[in-house]
Amino acid sequence: MRSRRLSLVFIARLSRDARTIRPGFTLLELLLVLAIMSVLASVALPQIAWLLGDRRVVRGAKIVREELMLARVDAMREGRIMMLDGMLEGGSIRVRPYVSLTDSVNAVDQTGSQSAMLNGADQGQQVTLVQDPSDNREVTLPEDVTVQSVAVVATARALEVQQANLSNQAEGYSQPVLFYPDGTTSTAAITLAHPVHGQITVRLRGITGDVTISDIGPLQ
Protein backbone atom coordinates (compact mmCIF):
# COMPACT_ATOMS: atom_id res chain seq x y z
CA MET A 1 0.00 0.00 0.00
CA ARG A 2 2.82 2.37 0.91
CA SER A 3 4.67 1.65 -2.32
CA ARG A 4 1.56 2.34 -4.33
CA ARG A 5 1.11 5.69 -2.58
CA LEU A 6 4.71 6.60 -3.32
CA SER A 7 4.20 5.69 -6.95
CA LEU A 8 1.16 7.94 -7.21
CA VAL A 9 3.06 10.83 -5.61
CA PHE A 10 5.98 10.36 -8.01
CA ILE A 11 3.67 10.31 -11.03
CA ALA A 12 1.90 13.46 -9.86
CA ARG A 13 5.21 15.27 -9.40
CA LEU A 14 6.33 14.28 -12.91
CA SER A 15 3.08 15.56 -14.33
CA ARG A 16 3.51 18.88 -12.52
CA ASP A 17 7.10 19.23 -13.75
CA ALA A 18 6.03 18.42 -17.30
CA ARG A 19 3.46 21.19 -17.20
CA THR A 20 6.11 23.69 -16.13
CA ILE A 21 8.42 22.89 -19.11
CA ARG A 22 7.84 25.40 -21.96
CA PRO A 23 7.79 23.86 -25.43
CA GLY A 24 9.21 27.01 -27.20
CA PHE A 25 9.72 30.78 -27.08
CA THR A 26 7.06 33.21 -26.10
CA LEU A 27 5.88 35.93 -28.48
CA LEU A 28 7.67 38.56 -26.42
CA GLU A 29 10.97 36.71 -26.70
CA LEU A 30 10.60 36.35 -30.47
CA LEU A 31 9.86 40.05 -30.86
CA LEU A 32 12.90 40.90 -28.75
CA VAL A 33 15.17 38.72 -30.91
CA LEU A 34 13.80 40.27 -34.10
CA ALA A 35 14.37 43.75 -32.74
CA ILE A 36 18.00 42.93 -31.87
CA MET A 37 18.59 41.41 -35.34
CA SER A 38 17.14 44.47 -37.08
CA VAL A 39 19.43 46.78 -35.09
CA LEU A 40 22.47 44.68 -35.96
CA ALA A 41 21.46 44.60 -39.64
CA SER A 42 21.02 48.39 -39.77
CA VAL A 43 24.59 48.78 -38.49
CA ALA A 44 26.25 46.02 -40.53
CA LEU A 45 24.59 46.37 -43.94
CA PRO A 46 25.90 49.90 -44.73
CA GLN A 47 29.40 48.75 -43.84
CA ILE A 48 29.07 45.73 -46.11
CA ALA A 49 27.70 47.88 -48.94
CA TRP A 50 30.60 50.31 -48.51
CA LEU A 51 33.16 47.52 -48.70
CA LEU A 52 31.53 46.05 -51.79
CA GLY A 53 31.50 49.43 -53.53
CA ASP A 54 35.12 50.01 -52.61
CA ARG A 55 36.02 46.64 -54.11
CA ARG A 56 34.20 47.55 -57.35
CA VAL A 57 36.47 50.58 -57.82
CA VAL A 58 39.59 48.47 -57.27
CA ARG A 59 38.28 45.75 -59.58
CA GLY A 60 37.63 48.34 -62.28
CA ALA A 61 41.23 49.55 -62.01
CA LYS A 62 42.51 45.99 -62.28
CA ILE A 63 40.41 45.44 -65.41
CA VAL A 64 41.94 48.55 -67.00
CA ARG A 65 45.43 47.39 -66.02
CA GLU A 66 44.87 43.99 -67.62
CA GLU A 67 43.57 45.54 -70.83
CA LEU A 68 46.57 47.88 -71.03
CA MET A 69 48.93 44.95 -70.69
CA LEU A 70 47.03 42.84 -73.23
CA ALA A 71 46.95 45.70 -75.75
CA ARG A 72 50.74 46.08 -75.50
CA VAL A 73 51.22 42.35 -76.08
CA ASP A 74 48.80 42.38 -79.03
CA ALA A 75 50.68 45.28 -80.64
CA MET A 76 53.99 43.43 -80.43
CA ARG A 77 52.55 40.11 -81.56
CA GLU A 78 50.55 41.48 -84.48
CA GLY A 79 53.07 44.12 -85.52
CA ARG A 80 50.61 47.01 -85.62
CA ILE A 81 49.52 49.92 -83.48
CA MET A 82 46.80 49.16 -80.93
CA MET A 83 44.59 51.79 -79.32
CA LEU A 84 42.71 51.88 -76.03
CA ASP A 85 40.14 54.55 -75.29
CA GLY A 86 37.25 54.93 -72.89
CA MET A 87 33.75 56.34 -73.00
CA LEU A 88 34.05 59.44 -70.84
CA GLU A 89 31.48 59.45 -68.02
CA GLY A 90 30.58 55.97 -69.23
CA GLY A 91 31.28 52.50 -67.93
CA SER A 92 33.28 50.92 -70.75
CA ILE A 93 36.66 50.89 -72.46
CA ARG A 94 37.60 49.47 -75.84
CA VAL A 95 40.72 48.15 -77.52
CA ARG A 96 41.15 48.15 -81.30
CA PRO A 97 43.90 48.27 -83.92
CA TYR A 98 44.83 51.32 -85.92
CA VAL A 99 44.62 50.15 -89.50
CA SER A 100 46.84 52.10 -91.92
CA LEU A 101 49.14 51.44 -94.86
CA THR A 102 51.94 52.95 -92.76
CA ASP A 103 51.74 50.43 -89.93
CA SER A 104 55.05 48.89 -91.01
CA VAL A 105 56.68 52.34 -91.04
CA ASN A 106 55.48 53.11 -87.51
CA ALA A 107 57.02 49.86 -86.31
CA VAL A 108 60.49 51.09 -87.37
CA ASP A 109 60.38 54.86 -87.52
CA GLN A 110 60.37 56.14 -83.92
CA THR A 111 60.74 59.85 -84.78
CA GLY A 112 57.22 60.42 -86.04
CA SER A 113 58.43 61.48 -89.52
CA GLN A 114 56.73 60.14 -92.64
CA SER A 115 58.82 57.70 -94.64
CA ALA A 116 58.07 56.59 -98.19
CA MET A 117 57.07 53.02 -98.79
CA LEU A 118 59.45 50.80 -100.77
CA ASN A 119 57.51 50.93 -104.03
CA GLY A 120 56.55 54.36 -105.37
CA ALA A 121 57.10 57.76 -103.84
CA ASP A 122 53.38 58.53 -103.75
CA GLN A 123 52.83 55.56 -101.41
CA GLY A 124 54.36 57.56 -98.60
CA GLN A 125 50.92 59.11 -98.05
CA GLN A 126 49.05 57.80 -95.03
CA VAL A 127 45.76 56.15 -95.94
CA THR A 128 43.44 54.81 -93.24
CA LEU A 129 41.56 51.65 -94.17
CA VAL A 130 38.14 50.53 -92.99
CA GLN A 131 38.43 48.67 -89.72
CA ASP A 132 36.91 45.28 -89.12
CA PRO A 133 34.45 45.58 -86.20
CA SER A 134 35.40 42.08 -85.08
CA ASP A 135 38.86 43.41 -84.19
CA ASN A 136 37.35 45.72 -81.57
CA ARG A 137 37.19 44.52 -77.97
CA GLU A 138 34.86 46.37 -75.63
CA VAL A 139 35.07 45.80 -71.89
CA THR A 140 32.42 46.81 -69.36
CA LEU A 141 33.55 48.18 -66.00
CA PRO A 142 31.90 47.18 -62.70
CA GLU A 143 28.57 48.73 -61.76
CA ASP A 144 28.63 52.51 -61.09
CA VAL A 145 32.32 52.77 -62.05
CA THR A 146 32.91 55.23 -64.90
CA VAL A 147 35.83 56.62 -66.89
CA GLN A 148 36.39 60.09 -65.49
CA SER A 149 39.37 61.10 -67.63
CA VAL A 150 42.11 59.77 -69.90
CA ALA A 151 45.25 61.93 -70.02
CA VAL A 152 47.79 61.08 -72.72
CA VAL A 153 51.16 62.79 -73.15
CA ALA A 154 51.36 64.22 -76.67
CA THR A 155 54.16 62.98 -78.95
CA ALA A 156 55.02 63.59 -82.58
CA ARG A 157 54.47 60.01 -83.73
CA ALA A 158 51.04 59.89 -82.08
CA LEU A 159 49.76 62.94 -83.98
CA GLU A 160 48.55 61.00 -87.02
CA VAL A 161 46.54 58.50 -84.99
CA GLN A 162 45.04 61.16 -82.74
CA GLN A 163 43.94 63.24 -85.73
CA ALA A 164 42.37 60.16 -87.33
CA ASN A 165 40.34 59.58 -84.16
CA LEU A 166 38.89 63.06 -83.74
CA SER A 167 35.49 61.79 -84.84
CA ASN A 168 35.52 59.17 -82.09
CA GLN A 169 36.32 61.83 -79.51
CA ALA A 170 33.35 63.83 -80.76
CA GLU A 171 31.18 60.80 -79.93
CA GLY A 172 32.26 60.93 -76.30
CA TYR A 173 35.36 58.71 -76.37
CA SER A 174 38.64 59.82 -74.87
CA GLN A 175 41.82 60.38 -76.79
CA PRO A 176 43.44 57.01 -77.49
CA VAL A 177 46.27 55.44 -75.56
CA LEU A 178 48.66 53.97 -78.15
CA PHE A 179 50.67 50.75 -78.09
CA TYR A 180 53.44 50.33 -80.65
CA PRO A 181 54.87 47.12 -82.17
CA ASP A 182 58.29 47.86 -80.62
CA GLY A 183 56.83 47.50 -77.11
CA THR A 184 56.68 51.19 -76.25
CA THR A 185 53.40 52.91 -75.42
CA SER A 186 51.89 56.26 -74.73
CA THR A 187 52.51 57.73 -71.31
CA ALA A 188 49.01 57.97 -69.93
CA ALA A 189 46.82 58.11 -66.84
CA ILE A 190 43.28 56.70 -66.78
CA THR A 191 41.11 57.82 -63.88
CA LEU A 192 38.03 55.85 -62.84
CA ALA A 193 35.38 57.29 -60.55
CA HIS A 194 32.57 56.06 -58.32
CA PRO A 195 29.92 58.55 -57.12
CA VAL A 196 30.31 57.43 -53.48
CA HIS A 197 33.65 55.70 -53.09
CA GLY A 198 35.94 58.19 -54.85
CA GLN A 199 38.38 57.77 -57.70
CA ILE A 200 41.39 55.68 -58.62
CA THR A 201 44.05 56.22 -61.29
CA VAL A 202 45.80 53.67 -63.50
CA ARG A 203 49.12 54.99 -64.84
CA LEU A 204 51.00 53.68 -67.89
CA ARG A 205 54.69 54.45 -68.41
CA GLY A 206 55.48 54.84 -72.09
CA ILE A 207 59.10 53.70 -72.20
CA THR A 208 58.72 50.44 -70.31
CA GLY A 209 54.97 49.80 -70.50
CA ASP A 210 54.76 49.42 -66.72
CA VAL A 211 51.28 49.82 -65.24
CA THR A 212 50.60 51.00 -61.68
CA ILE A 213 47.42 51.62 -59.71
CA SER A 214 47.04 54.41 -57.18
CA ASP A 215 45.15 54.28 -53.90
CA ILE A 216 41.49 55.26 -53.82
CA GLY A 217 41.08 58.98 -53.20
CA PRO A 218 38.23 61.49 -52.96
CA LEU A 219 36.49 62.74 -56.08
CA GLN A 220 37.97 65.88 -57.60
Secondary structure, DSSP 4 states (H G I P E B T S, - for coil): -HHHHHHHHHHHHHHHHHHHS-SS--HHHHHHHHHHHHHHHHHHHHHHHHHHHHHHHHHHHHHHHHHHHHHHHHHHHHTS-EEEEEBBTSSEEEEEE--BTTHHHHHH--S------SS-GGGGS--BPPPPGGG-EEEEPSTT-EEEEEEE---STTHHHHHHTHHHHHTTBPPPEEE-TTS-B--EEEEEEETTTEEEEEEE-TTT--EEEPPPB---
